[in-house]
Every structure is written in structure tokens, then in C-alpha cells.
């Protein structure tokens, strides 16, 4: 029973890391280009906080970039 939990936890962390590596840089650049504040990359919730900031900026600007639709 414990091995199933550890395998699923590792799989979830792998998907989060992959998403951060693929979309994290684009999100950070988008936020910086529009004058928002980004968080430190190694911070635990950096990807989520930058994503939320990018959503706020996209609502303000009225344009939704590709990385926010996926």
C-alpha cells in the first residue's frame, strides 16, 4: 500500500516539475514584460504565483497568451 502512495507522489511531482520547466520561463517573461513582480524560481509556489499574476495581467490587457490557455 505504501509503495503505491510513493509512486503516485513521485509521479505528481514529476508532472509539476515538467510543467514548471516548460511554461515557467514563458510565464515569468510575460509577467516581467508587463511590469508585474515575479517570485524567486526556487520558491515552493513560484509557478503558481506567477501564473496567477499572468492571469491578472491578461485580464487587464485583454489578451490571453498561449501558455494561459493550456
N, C-alpha and C positions, 0 to 999 in steps of 0.2 A: 504494500500500500504506500509506503514512504517513497519508494523508487518512482512511482507514477507522479507523485507530487513534485519531486525534484526535476524530473524530466520536463514536466509541463512548465514549471517555473523557469527553467533554463531556456526553454523554447520561447516563452513570453519575453524574457529579457533579450534574447537574440533578435526578435522582431522589433522591439523598441530601439535597440541599438542600430539595426539596419535602417529603420525609418529616420532616425536622427542623423545618420551619416548621409543618407540620400537627400532628405529635404531640409535638414537643419541649416546647411550653409545658405541655401536659397532664401530661407525664411529670415535668417539673420541679415543678409544683404538687403532684402526688401525692407525690413524694419529700419535699418540704418540709412538707406537711401531716402526714406520718407521722414526722417528726423525723429524716429522713436528710440527708446532706450532698450538695449539688448542686455541679456544676462550673461554671466560667465558660462562658458561652454561646459565646464566640469560640474556645474551646479546640478543638483538632482533634477529639478523641474525646469531646466533651461529650455528644453524643446517645447514644452507645453506653454510656458510663459511667453516665449517668442511667438508661438502660434496664435495665442490669444491676442497679443499686441498686433500681429499682422492682420487678424480679422477685424480689429477695431479700425486700423488704418484703411483697410479695403472698403469698409462701410463708409468711412469719411470721404475717401477719394471717389467711390462709386465704381470701382473696377476690381474684379476678382481675378487674381493671377492663377496660373495653372496649379501650383502646388497647394492652393487652398481648396480646390475642388476635389482633390483625391484623398 
